[in-house]
Amino acid sequence: MGQSAEFGKFLKAMRSRLTPDRAGITAGSSGRRVPGLRREEIARLADVSTDYYTRLEQGRNIHPSRAVLDSVAKALQLDSGERAHMIDLLENCAPSHGSGAPVQAVRPELRQLLDAVGTVPAVVLGRRTDVLAGNRLAFLLLADFPAMPVTERNLIRWIILDPAARGLFRDWPAVASETVGALRTDIGRHPDDPRANQLVGELAVHSEDFRQWWAGHRVSAASAGSVAFHHPIVGDLVLNVEDLTLPEDPDQVLRMFSAKPGSASADSLALLGSFGASAAFADEAPGAGPARPAPQHQQELS
């Protein structure tokens, strides 16, 4: 029932963002008391009864067909990622009596790959955006995750709660909201994960931005893009980001950052690599703790 309620909340959030103009509906002369479209308007667009659509939004224990879900998704103008999330919320609503997902491990071959791409920052992200492993350059670029307590080695937690992350990303709101969307997508696939629920609670308590983004039910499944940094050591740089889902474990993602060859960002990334190769992580590196010997290889976090 809990996840069915999340399914209904998601439909309501998607309905509230639509306007009559965007949906091709004549607004009429009467004032609107709710944001977005009314339930009966979505029901009409989806060719279902208002009562049926209302029960969907209320999280009733009903089982819509795939054809009905397709019609609702079309009426709500969901993109492919949002539609997949809607299906996840519906299909993963069965209660679980387990203790959550098992601890994720990184395969030795993947750790070797992280070593091999040492000139390219790379991390392995697991469930809930946990940082499972990474190479030296990734920790210099982002934060010294190995120096953090195990419970804090999480990408979204660092982005939302660490002030250094706000200074590192030149468009922090875009990066942070995108990561919130990725967490929402993960929880849609694994609704009974107590560690995920604990993480959401912690972020909601400490961040108004997170509360607003979470309430919007945005989902994200982006696998490529670019990020602009203002790094405290090498200054401004823009890096391409590629997320590769690992076939051996679809809940692990290899995230790699690269610069355009011959660009100023490529020079800055090379400078950052040479800096870290000498003696220690710098105290002023984002998220870093006390200076310590630089690792000679990538590290797996546990």
LINKASUL-V70843 format. One record per backbone hydrogen bond with DSSP energy under -0.5 kcal/mol. NH is the residue of the N-H (numbers start at 1). CO is the residue of the C=O. Records with the same first field share a line. If there is no record, write none. Layout:
NH: CO + CO
This chain:
5: 1
6: 2
7: 3
8: 4
9: 5
10: 6
11: 7
12: 8
13: 9
14: 10
15: 11
16: 12
17: 13
18: 15
23: 19
24: 20 + 21
25: 20
37: 15
42: 38
43: 39
44: 40
45: 41
46: 42
47: 43 + 44
48: 43
53: 49
54: 50
55: 51
56: 52
57: 53
58: 54
59: 56
60: 55
62: 60
69: 65
70: 66
71: 67
72: 68
73: 69
74: 70
75: 71
76: 72
77: 74
78: 73
83: 79
84: 80
85: 81
86: 82
87: 83
88: 84
89: 85
90: 86
91: 87
92: 88
93: 90
110: 107
111: 107
112: 108
113: 109
114: 110
115: 111
116: 112
117: 113
118: 115
120: 117
123: 255
124: 133
125: 123 + 253
126: 130
129: 126
130: 127
131: 153
132: 124 + 130
133: 124
134: 299
135: 122
139: 135
140: 136
141: 137
142: 138
144: 286
145: 143
147: 144
148: 145
152: 149
153: 150
154: 152
155: 129
158: 154
159: 155
160: 156
161: 157
162: 158
163: 161
165: 162
166: 162
167: 163
168: 164
169: 165
170: 168 + 228
171: 228
172: 169
175: 171
176: 172
177: 173
178: 174
179: 175
180: 176
181: 177
182: 178
183: 179
184: 180
185: 181
186: 182
187: 183
188: 184
189: 185
190: 186
193: 190
194: 192
197: 193
198: 194
199: 195
200: 196
201: 197
202: 198
203: 199
204: 200
205: 201
206: 202
207: 203
211: 207
212: 208
213: 209
214: 210
215: 211
216: 212
217: 214
218: 213
220: 181
225: 241
227: 239
229: 237
230: 168
231: 235
235: 231
237: 229
239: 227
240: 258
241: 225
242: 256
243: 223
244: 242 + 254
245: 243
246: 249 + 252
249: 246
252: 249
253: 125
254: 244
255: 123 + 253
256: 242 + 254
257: 121
258: 240
263: 260
267: 263
268: 264
269: 265
270: 266
271: 267
272: 268
273: 269
274: 270
275: 271
276: 272
277: 273
278: 275
279: 275
281: 292
285: 282
288: 285
294: 279
299: 134
301: 132
